[in-house]
Amino acid sequence: MPRERFRTQACGRAEARTRLAQAKKFLEVAELVATEREIDESASVAAALAVLAGIAAADASSCTALGRRSRSQGHRDATALVGQIAGGTEMATALGRLLDVKDTAQYGLINLSGQQLSAALRRARRLVEFADALLRH
């Protein structure tokens, strides 16, 4: 197994269950906030929560399948770990695209569009479902 150029932390199924529970809650709240269409900022807030769900789901997947998760300063390093998991290449792409909206959603001065929000929620759901499936096996 190639050595990563970034920091990782050992973890297992117990930590994966914790991160998956957090991912599910982030996603649940993101979907709730996403229904508040009358508040312009809701799309960005919901997308920011979707990003957190995706990151937590990536941690859960990595802990389950690899016994370690990314602890580097850059969230994008988590995509490399997810990509090492069997069937994880597509999930690594989903995480990368979810992270593409992170800065705008969390720190931006403009709000995300409904289309961007829908895509973020869809990607977060896929990452959560992937982590859940890994943990069940």
HUNORZI-V68062 format. One record per residue. RES is the residue in one small letter. SS is DSSP state (H for helix, E for strand, L for the rest). PHI is phi in whole degrees, 0 to 359 (NA if undefined). Layout:
BEGIN
RES:SS:PHI  RES:SS:PHI
END
This chain:
BEGIN
m:L:NA  p:L:292  r:L:280  e:L:290  r:L:264  f:L:226  r:L:282  t:E:232  q:E:229  a:E:293  c:L:200  g:L:220  r:H:295  a:H:297  e:H:293  a:H:297  r:H:298  t:H:297  r:H:294  l:H:293  a:H:299  q:H:294  a:H:300  k:H:296  k:H:290  f:H:303  l:H:294  e:H:302  v:H:290  a:H:301  e:H:293  l:H:294  v:H:296  a:H:298  t:L:282  e:L:276  r:L:293  e:L:284  i:L:252  d:L:305  e:L:287  s:H:301  a:H:298  s:H:292  v:H:295  a:H:297  a:H:294  a:H:299  l:H:293  a:H:297  v:H:298  l:H:299  a:H:297  g:H:295  i:H:295  a:H:296  a:H:294  a:H:297  d:H:300  a:H:299  s:H:297  s:H:294  c:H:299  t:H:293  a:H:273  l:H:243  g:L:75  r:E:200  r:E:225  s:E:289  r:L:230  s:L:278  q:L:291  g:L:263  h:L:297  r:L:295  d:H:297  a:H:297  t:H:296  a:H:296  l:H:292  v:H:300  g:H:295  q:H:278  i:L:280  a:L:304  g:L:80  g:L:269  t:H:301  e:H:294  m:H:290  a:H:297  t:H:296  a:H:299  l:H:296  g:H:300  r:H:290  l:H:295  l:H:293  d:H:299  v:L:264  k:H:304  d:H:299  t:H:295  a:H:293  q:H:268  y:H:233  g:L:288  l:L:261  i:L:242  n:L:272  l:L:290  s:L:280  g:H:300  q:H:294  q:H:296  l:H:296  s:H:302  a:H:295  a:H:297  l:H:296  r:H:298  r:H:293  a:H:298  r:H:300  r:H:297  l:H:294  v:H:295  e:H:297  f:H:297  a:H:298  d:H:297  a:H:296  l:H:299  l:H:290  r:H:286  h:L:261
END
